[in-house]
């Protein structure tokens, strides 16, 4: 929910970087709270690299969640 509040405070679209942040975007997207473009991880010599996800919209369900669970 913290990321959803952070996204709501910024002008969209926004790029989200970092593996754990992109995973949080993926969860919010699967829950229907946001619309996002999330590329697949890219294989590298050291393992995998996660390209940035682009959040384009907070859905009406996401806005309802923001109202129900305000930051304290």
One Martini backbone bead per residue (centre of mass of N, CA, C, O) as a GRO file, in nm:
protein
   72
    1UNK     BB    1   0.055   0.065  -0.016
    2UNK     BB    2   0.290   0.259  -0.019
    3UNK     BB    3   0.333   0.264  -0.327
    4UNK     BB    4   0.054   0.367  -0.402
    5UNK     BB    5   0.091   0.640  -0.259
    6UNK     BB    6   0.341   0.728  -0.418
    7UNK     BB    7   0.207   0.722  -0.698
    8UNK     BB    8  -0.029   0.928  -0.631
    9UNK     BB    9   0.193   1.173  -0.581
   10UNK     BB   10   0.247   1.137  -0.886
   11UNK     BB   11   0.324   1.173  -1.212
   12UNK     BB   12   0.183   1.023  -1.482
   13UNK     BB   13   0.410   0.849  -1.590
   14UNK     BB   14   0.622   0.590  -1.428
   15UNK     BB   15   0.934   0.474  -1.337
   16UNK     BB   16   1.029   0.152  -1.205
   17UNK     BB   17   1.294   0.044  -1.004
   18UNK     BB   18   1.387  -0.243  -0.907
   19UNK     BB   19   1.303  -0.550  -0.816
   20UNK     BB   20   1.111  -0.500  -0.564
   21UNK     BB   21   0.944  -0.272  -0.699
   22UNK     BB   22   0.847  -0.435  -0.943
   23UNK     BB   23   0.704  -0.649  -0.776
   24UNK     BB   24   0.500  -0.449  -0.651
   25UNK     BB   25   0.376  -0.368  -0.920
   26UNK     BB   26   0.280  -0.650  -0.995
   27UNK     BB   27   0.082  -0.681  -0.759
   28UNK     BB   28  -0.092  -0.429  -0.816
   29UNK     BB   29  -0.173  -0.523  -1.099
   30UNK     BB   30  -0.303  -0.800  -1.024
   31UNK     BB   31  -0.515  -0.646  -0.824
   32UNK     BB   32  -0.612  -0.373  -0.995
   33UNK     BB   33  -0.471  -0.084  -0.903
   34UNK     BB   34  -0.301  -0.092  -1.174
   35UNK     BB   35  -0.133   0.025  -1.467
   36UNK     BB   36   0.121  -0.181  -1.634
   37UNK     BB   37   0.455  -0.211  -1.762
   38UNK     BB   38   0.623  -0.539  -1.755
   39UNK     BB   39   0.912  -0.657  -1.802
   40UNK     BB   40   1.115  -0.896  -1.853
   41UNK     BB   41   1.371  -1.047  -1.758
   42UNK     BB   42   1.726  -1.028  -1.806
   43UNK     BB   43   1.981  -1.205  -1.912
   44UNK     BB   44   2.296  -1.247  -1.759
   45UNK     BB   45   2.608  -1.326  -1.646
   46UNK     BB   46   2.492  -1.272  -1.329
   47UNK     BB   47   2.182  -1.336  -1.432
   48UNK     BB   48   1.950  -1.089  -1.359
   49UNK     BB   49   1.755  -0.817  -1.510
   50UNK     BB   50   1.535  -0.548  -1.426
   51UNK     BB   51   1.344  -0.368  -1.587
   52UNK     BB   52   1.152  -0.113  -1.607
   53UNK     BB   53   0.851   0.000  -1.490
   54UNK     BB   54   0.530   0.124  -1.615
   55UNK     BB   55   0.316   0.358  -1.478
   56UNK     BB   56  -0.010   0.480  -1.603
   57UNK     BB   57  -0.230   0.387  -1.372
   58UNK     BB   58  -0.495   0.444  -1.147
   59UNK     BB   59  -0.746   0.284  -1.046
   60UNK     BB   60  -1.046   0.276  -0.895
   61UNK     BB   61  -0.957   0.061  -0.695
   62UNK     BB   62  -0.702   0.209  -0.603
   63UNK     BB   63  -0.851   0.462  -0.495
   64UNK     BB   64  -1.013   0.309  -0.283
   65UNK     BB   65  -0.766   0.207  -0.123
   66UNK     BB   66  -0.657   0.486  -0.045
   67UNK     BB   67  -0.910   0.557   0.131
   68UNK     BB   68  -0.909   0.297   0.323
   69UNK     BB   69  -0.566   0.329   0.333
   70UNK     BB   70  -0.423   0.545   0.496
   71UNK     BB   71  -0.175   0.721   0.593
   72UNK     BB   72  -0.009   0.762   0.926
   0.00000   0.00000   0.00000
